[in-house]
């Protein structure tokens, strides 16, 4: 990576740091389409919200220089970006600074599969809502353990519940379902991430005056649905089966319209 006013290429990060020692930071996984970051304003909103909770200096963000850097690199085609922001300085549990260190990682972008044929419900992991659960913190252990469980079971997706048994999200994506023509998704009170694709889709439904319900739902509600899908920065995947229950995997018109406009 070439140097810019605020960014420089390096394969090393100073150790120890507060990201490694305490998970004292946040990250955003973003999609570069060759010219811009898709839904960049939504990513910024979520990142700033999390930074305010962690008492990190929002004024330290270098979003404009980040965009300038990406444009200067002449990246051809699509790329996956991970923008990590963590607290600078040392200290123990009590921080000594609100300044931030920023790291940008660029890799190949792979779209989500159109269908994830087999999903399971996690038996090990439960999510808890908190003041920062809707942000993408550097503590991703619940998702690491959940996806290890998914991998051991040979599944394509795993569904996480909250501590009360309500549906929360998938292993690395938000979850939605349709039942009798109505659309449902867990509220943030379930402990799920406030995904940018989730926000974009709900905005789309509001714009088209399509009703939807955000709430806390037991797993039985999901299993009684007609269609189930998950979404994140890589796209939308329909779920073919959860346990022994099979679902329709065709995209309804509203989801197809959203998909064409957003991917």
N, C-alpha and C positions, 0 to 999 in steps of 0.2 A: 504494500500500500504506500502510495506516495505521501509526502508530507504536506500539510496545510498549516494554516495559522494556529490551529489548536489541536490537530490530530497528527500523530506520527506513527509510522509502521514499526511494530515491535512484536517479537514472538515471546517476550517475557513480561511478567507483571511482578512488581515488587512484593516480596513475601517477608513476613506475614502481612496480611491485610485483613480488613474487617469483613470483606466478602467471605474469605475462607474461614476466619476465626468465628464469626457470629452470624453469617448470612445476612449481614447488615446492608441490604440493598434490594434492588428491584431489577426487572428486565422486561423488555418488550421484544417479541418475535414478530417481524414485519416482512411484508412482501414488496419487493422492488420490481416494477414492471418494465424497467428499462429507461423510464423517464421520471418516475415519481414513486413515492411510497404510498401504497393504497391505504386509505383511511388513516393517514398520518395524524390528523387532528384528533381522532379518537384515541390513538396510541398516546399522544401527548397528554390528553385529558386524564387518562388512566394513570400514566406515569406521574404526572404532577400531583394527582390526588394521593397516590401512595407516598410520594416524597413528603408531602405535607404531614401525613400521619407519622412518618419516621423522623420528622424534623430535619430533613435534608434541604439544602439550599436550592430551591427551584431556580433561582437566578443563575446558578452554575451550569444549567443545561446548555448545551451547544447545538441546539436543533438546526439553526441556520447554517452553521459551519459543517454540520453532518450532511445536510443536503448538498452543500457546495462540494464537499469531498466526494460524495457519491457521483455527482455530475462530472467531476474532474477525472474520475477513474474510468469513464467511458465503458461502463459495464454493459455488455451486449446481452440482451435478453433478460430473462427473469432471474432474480436472486433472492435468497432467504437471508434476512438480516437479523442478528441478535444484538440489541443495544442494552448493555448492562450498565447500571448506574449504582455505585456503592459508596459508602462513606469513606472519606479520606482519613488519614491519621491512624494513631494507635489507640491506646486505652484498653480497658477491659469492658465489662458490661456497660459502664458509664462512658459514653462517647466524649471525646475531647474536641470534636469539630462537627460542623454541619456541612463542610465542603464535600464535594463529590469527585470521584474518579469515574471516567466513562470509557467503556470498551466497546468497540464495534467489531463484530465477526460477520464475515460474508461467506456464504456457501451456496451450493446449487439448490434450486427450488424444485420440489417435487409436489405435484398436486395430490390431494387426497383421492383415494379410490372412489369411484361412483357408488359402489356397494361394499359394505363390510358385512360379510355373510354371516358370521357367528359372533355374538356378543355374550358375555357372562356378567353376572352381578358379583362384585367383590365381596368376599367373605371376611377379609382381613381389615380393610381400610374404611373408616368412617370420617367424614369431614365435619368440622365445627365452624360455625360462623364466628367472625371476629371483626374488629375494626379494620383489619387489613386483608381479610380473606378474598375480597373481590379484586385485589391487586395481584400482580405476579411477583411475589417475593422470591428471594434466593433460597428459601426453604422449600424445596420441591420433593422432600422425602415421601409424603403420601402418594404422589404421582409416580415416583420411582418404584415404590413397593407395589402399587396397584398394577403397573405395567409389567413388573416381574411376574406377578400372579397371572396376568393375562397371557404372557409368553409361556409360562409353565403349562397352562391349560390349552395351548394351541388355539386361542381365540383371536379374532380380529379387532375386538373392542371390549372394554370393560366399563361397567357402570358403577359409579360410586354413590353411596347413600350418606345421609347425615346421621347423627347419633340417635335420631328418633325414627330412622327407617324411611325417611322421605328421599325421593330421588334428588340428587344434587347435580351431577355432571358425568361426563365420560372421562376416560383416562388422560386425555389431553385436549378436550373439546367440550363445548356446551352441548346440551341435549334438548331436543324438541320432539313433540309428537302431535299427531292429529287423530281425533276421535269424533266420529259423526260430523265431520266437516269443521270442527272447532280446533284451534291450535293452542297448545299448552307448552309452557317451559317453567322450570323451577325458578323461584325468585332468588335474589341474592342472599336472602335469609337462610338459604340451605347451605351456605358456605361455598357456593360455586364461584368461579372466576367471572368477573364482569367482562366477558369477551368482546372484542371490537366487532367481530362478525355478528355476534349476538345483538349488540346494540344497533348495528346497521340493519339487520333483518327486522328488528322490532320497529325501528324508524320507518322502514319500508312498509310494514303492515299498517302502521298508523297513517302514513301518507295515502295508502290505497283504501283506507277505511275498512280494513279487514280486522275483525275482532280477534283478540287473543287473551289468554289468561296466564298471569304470573302468580304463582302461589306455592305452597308446600304441598306436595302430592305423595301419597304412599306408593310403593312399587306396584301395587295392584292396579292403580290407575293407568300406569304406563303399559302394563301387560294387557290391558283391555283396549288399547288403541289400535288404529288401522295402519298407521305409518309412524316410523320413528327415524329421526336422523340426527346426526351430530355435525358440528361446524367449528372450524377454527381458521387460522390464517391461510391454511392450505386448501380450504374449500369445504364442500358439503359431501357427506357420505350417508346414504340410506343404510339402515340396519335391516338385514334380512331375517335374523332370528335372534331371540333372547331366550336361552334355555330351550324349551320345546315349543315356544310360541313363535310362529312365523308372521311376517308383516309384508304388506305391499311395498315394493321397492321402486315403483314408478314415481316420477316427480309430478306433483299436482301443478296446475297452471301457475299459481302464485309463486311457488318455489322455483319453478323453471324461469319465470320472469325475473325474480330476484337474482338467481344464479347467473343469468346472461348479463345482467347489469353490473354484477359485482366481481366476477371472476375474469 
